[in-house]
């Protein structure tokens, strides 16, 4: 997934009100950028860190700049939570996720369940059942090399797991796909201490037949691309 425009480097001054970030560009200009991340951003929004923004060509946007990348301990982390669906769609189309190959069609944001939308619905081809693929952005790393989700309580995420469980029980493939938007992790685990309800729902979902996948990304200031599968460490 290429960034929509060449990124401009700077320094993060502060992230606040969930969707705002003040950044000082290397040119000296200080600006307020849209922060496309509703989570806590634990560990990935320190004041003074190197940051990169994209600029929208739209003349009607109130905030033309978007906060895209931050550098943490020498590694680039993509913070835009809109990216993972695009990354996954691109990777599936290229056959880069072996577990999700063999389908003829891919549709985004399809209504299903109880007033929900699935991120990606795969149908047709040599597979016997459609695949409902829910995608979550991951950027939390509290221990070296360990990616975790979520970074705060997510009732919406718990609801999505419950919906996937129902699909699995009804005979469809249900897949929980975690996209780690950083390249310095070597395994993934649910952050049960930050959201016990989500961790419990994930345990129930797996028992119901929901598949779990996790992939990390290669990140540059030009693009974010799916890289390799990470093992998942589930609590006993």
C-alpha positions in Angstrom: 0.0 0.0 0.0 1.6 3.2 -1.2 1.0 6.4 0.8 -1.4 8.8 -0.9 1.3 11.5 -1.2 5.0 11.9 -0.4 5.4 12.0 3.3 6.8 15.1 5.0 9.0 14.6 8.1 8.9 16.4 11.4 8.6 16.0 15.1 5.5 15.1 17.1 4.7 17.8 19.6 1.5 16.2 21.1 -1.4 14.0 20.2 -4.7 15.0 21.9 -8.5 14.7 21.6 -8.0 11.3 20.0 -8.0 12.6 16.4 -5.6 15.6 16.6 -1.8 15.8 16.5 0.5 18.8 16.5 3.6 18.4 14.5 6.5 20.6 13.7 7.8 19.9 10.2 11.5 19.9 9.4 10.8 23.2 7.5 9.9 24.8 10.8 6.2 25.0 10.1 4.0 23.9 13.0 0.6 22.3 12.0 -2.3 20.3 13.4 -2.8 17.0 11.6 -5.6 14.6 11.6 -4.7 11.5 13.7 -6.6 8.5 12.2 -6.3 6.4 15.3 -9.1 6.3 18.0 -7.1 4.1 20.4 -4.9 5.0 23.3 -1.8 4.8 21.1 0.1 3.5 24.1 3.8 3.7 23.5 3.6 5.1 19.9 2.9 8.8 20.5 5.8 10.2 22.6 6.5 13.9 22.4 9.6 14.6 20.5 9.6 11.5 18.3 10.2 11.7 14.6 6.9 11.7 12.7 5.7 11.8 9.1 2.5 13.3 7.6 0.8 13.0 4.3 -1.1 15.9 2.6 -4.5 15.5 1.0 -5.1 17.2 -2.4 -8.7 18.0 -1.2 -9.4 21.7 -0.9 -12.4 21.1 1.4 -10.6 19.2 4.2 -10.4 21.2 7.4 -7.1 19.5 8.3 -5.2 18.8 5.0 -2.4 16.8 6.8 -2.7 13.3 8.1 -0.4 11.8 10.8 1.0 8.5 9.2 4.2 7.3 10.7 6.3 7.6 13.9 9.7 6.4 14.8 10.0 4.4 18.0 13.4 3.1 19.1 14.7 3.4 15.5 11.8 1.5 14.0 9.0 2.9 11.9 5.4 2.4 13.1 2.4 3.1 11.0 -0.4 4.5 13.2 -3.2 5.0 10.6 -5.9 2.5 11.5 -7.5 2.8 8.0 -4.4 1.1 6.5 -4.8 -2.5 7.5 -7.9 -3.2 5.4 -6.1 -1.8 2.4 -3.0 -3.8 3.2 -5.0 -7.0 3.6 -7.0 -6.5 0.4 -3.8 -5.9 -1.6 -2.0 -8.9 0.0 -5.0 -11.3 -0.6 -5.3 -10.1 -4.2 -1.6 -10.9 -4.7 -1.8 -14.3 -3.0 0.5 -13.2 -0.1 -1.7 -14.7 2.6 -1.8 -18.5 1.8 -4.6 -19.1 4.3 -6.9 -16.8 2.3 -6.2 -18.0 -1.3 -8.6 -19.9 -3.6 -11.5 -17.4 -3.7 -12.9 -15.8 -6.8 -14.3 -12.6 -5.3 -13.4 -10.1 -2.6 -15.8 -7.6 -1.2 -15.3 -4.9 1.4 -17.6 -3.7 4.2 -20.4 -6.2 3.6 -23.4 -6.1 5.9 -23.8 -9.3 8.0 -24.9 -10.4 11.5 -26.6 -8.0 13.8 -26.1 -4.6 12.3 -22.4 -5.2 11.5 -20.2 -5.0 8.5 -17.4 -7.5 7.8 -14.1 -6.0 6.6 -13.6 -8.5 3.8 -15.9 -11.2 2.5 -14.3 -13.9 0.3 -16.5 -16.1 -1.9 -16.5 -18.6 -4.8 -13.5 -20.4 -6.2 -12.3 -23.8 -4.9 -13.2 -23.1 -1.3 -16.4 -24.7 0.0 -17.5 -21.9 2.3 -17.3 -18.1 2.2 -14.7 -16.5 4.5 -15.7 -13.6 6.8 -12.4 -11.8 7.6 -12.3 -9.3 10.4 -9.2 -7.1 10.5 -7.6 -5.3 13.4 -4.7 -2.9 13.5 -1.9 -3.7 15.9 0.9 -1.3 17.0 1.3 -1.9 20.7 4.6 -3.4 21.9 5.2 -3.3 25.6 7.8 -6.1 25.7 10.5 -6.3 23.2 9.3 -8.2 20.1 5.8 -8.9 21.4 2.9 -7.3 19.5 -0.3 -7.0 21.4 -4.0 -6.1 20.8 -5.9 -4.1 22.0 -4.2 -1.1 23.5 -7.3 -0.1 25.4 -10.9 -1.5 26.0 -12.7 -2.2 22.7 -16.3 -3.1 23.1 -16.6 -2.9 19.3 -13.8 -5.5 18.9 -15.6 -7.8 21.3 -18.8 -7.5 19.4 -16.9 -8.4 16.2 -15.6 -11.6 17.8 -19.1 -12.5 18.8 -20.3 -12.0 15.3 -17.5 -14.1 13.9 -18.3 -16.9 16.4 -21.9 -17.0 15.1 -20.7 -17.2 11.5 -18.4 -20.1 12.3 -21.1 -22.0 14.1 -23.3 -21.5 11.0 -20.7 -23.3 8.8 -18.9 -20.3 7.3 -15.2 -19.7 7.6 -14.6 -16.9 10.1 -11.1 -15.4 10.3 -9.7 -12.8 12.8 -6.7 -11.2 11.0 -4.3 -9.0 13.0 -2.1 -6.7 10.9 0.9 -5.5 12.9 1.9 -2.1 11.4 5.5 -2.4 12.6 8.4 -4.7 11.7 10.2 -5.2 15.0 8.0 -7.9 16.5 8.4 -11.6 16.3 5.1 -12.8 17.9 1.7 -11.7 18.9 -0.5 -12.1 22.0 -3.9 -10.6 23.2 -3.4 -7.9 25.8 -5.7 -9.6 28.4 -4.7 -7.2 31.2 -5.9 -4.1 29.1 -9.2 -5.7 28.1 -10.1 -8.9 29.8 -13.5 -9.0 28.0 -11.9 -9.0 24.6 -9.4 -11.7 25.6 -12.3 -13.8 26.9 -14.3 -13.3 23.7 -11.2 -14.3 21.6 -10.9 -17.5 23.6 -14.6 -18.3 23.0 -14.3 -17.4 19.3 -11.5 -19.8 18.8 -13.4 -22.5 20.6 -16.3 -21.8 18.2 -14.1 -22.4 15.2 -12.9 -18.8 14.4 -9.4 -18.9 12.8 -6.7 -16.5 14.0 -4.0 -15.1 11.8 -1.3 -12.4 12.4 1.0 -10.8 9.9 3.5 -8.0 10.3 4.5 -5.3 7.8 7.5 -3.9 6.1 7.3 -0.1 6.5 9.1 2.7 4.7 8.3 6.3 4.2 6.9 5.3 0.8 4.7 2.4 1.6 3.4 -0.2 4.1 3.5 -3.8 2.8 2.5 -7.1 4.4 5.6 -9.1 5.2 5.4 -12.4 7.1 3.2 -14.4 9.5 3.8 -14.1 13.2 3.1 -16.9 15.7 0.3 -16.2 18.1 0.9 -16.8 21.9 -2.5 -17.5 23.5 -2.7 -17.7 27.3 -3.3 -21.1 28.8 
